[in-house]
Amino acid sequence: MTEINQSCPKCNSIDAYFDGSLWNCPICNHEWVINNEKVEEQNTDDNIRDVHGNVLQDGDSVTVIKDLKIKGSSSSVKGGTKVKNIKLIKDSNDGHNIGCKIEGFGAMNLKSEFVKKS
């Protein structure tokens, strides 16, 4: 792998490094893009999407796409189970972004990557 050495255009430091999207200078904290490189736009979309990319909303009905084991139980939610009236959870630390009640299991949280909008 060839390494390209790039000096900082602001302070001419040779300690600049590439972090995968921008060049950074640790001396003056300047960030820049070389030539015509395009910085990848990060997805700033706050929408929660199902496995197929459909935007989910509060009150939607979804279908579980695969069997999901329930932590602390010997049973599992079977693929094809329909879940009605979901509630979206925007700030979940564990990745579970759908709150719902599943018949026979009660209230639980699901990850949107395991459901499809129905």
VENDARA-V86497 format. One record per residue. N is the residue number from 0. SS is DSSP state (hx for helix, st for strand, lp for the rest). OMEGA is omega in whole degrees, -180 to 180 (999 if undefined). Layout:
N;SS;OMEGA / N;SS;OMEGA
This chain:
0;lp;179 / 1;lp;-180 / 2;lp;179 / 3;lp;176 / 4;lp;-178 / 5;lp;176 / 6;lp;-178 / 7;lp;179 / 8;lp;-178 / 9;lp;-176 / 10;lp;180 / 11;lp;177 / 12;lp;178 / 13;lp;-179 / 14;lp;-178 / 15;lp;180 / 16;st;-180 / 17;st;-177 / 18;lp;179 / 19;lp;178 / 20;lp;-179 / 21;lp;169 / 22;st;-177 / 23;st;175 / 24;lp;-179 / 25;lp;-179 / 26;lp;-176 / 27;lp;179 / 28;lp;178 / 29;lp;177 / 30;st;-180 / 31;st;177 / 32;lp;180 / 33;lp;175 / 34;lp;-176 / 35;lp;178 / 36;lp;178 / 37;lp;176 / 38;lp;179 / 39;lp;178 / 40;lp;177 / 41;lp;-180 / 42;lp;179 / 43;lp;180 / 44;lp;-178 / 45;lp;-178 / 46;lp;175 / 47;lp;-175 / 48;st;178 / 49;lp;-176 / 50;lp;-180 / 51;lp;179 / 52;lp;177 / 53;lp;180 / 54;st;178 / 55;lp;179 / 56;lp;175 / 57;lp;178 / 58;lp;179 / 59;lp;171 / 60;lp;180 / 61;st;176 / 62;st;177 / 63;st;-174 / 64;lp;178 / 65;lp;178 / 66;lp;-180 / 67;st;177 / 68;st;179 / 69;lp;-178 / 70;lp;178 / 71;lp;-179 / 72;lp;178 / 73;lp;-180 / 74;lp;179 / 75;st;175 / 76;st;-176 / 77;lp;174 / 78;lp;-178 / 79;lp;178 / 80;lp;179 / 81;st;180 / 82;st;-177 / 83;lp;172 / 84;lp;180 / 85;lp;174 / 86;st;-179 / 87;st;179 / 88;lp;-174 / 89;lp;-173 / 90;lp;-180 / 91;lp;-180 / 92;lp;-175 / 93;lp;178 / 94;lp;178 / 95;lp;-173 / 96;lp;176 / 97;st;174 / 98;st;-177 / 99;st;172 / 100;st;179 / 101;st;-178 / 102;lp;-180 / 103;lp;-179 / 104;lp;-178 / 105;st;-177 / 106;st;176 / 107;st;177 / 108;st;180 / 109;st;172 / 110;lp;-177 / 111;hx;180 / 112;hx;-179 / 113;hx;179 / 114;st;172 / 115;st;-179 / 116;st;179 / 117;lp;999
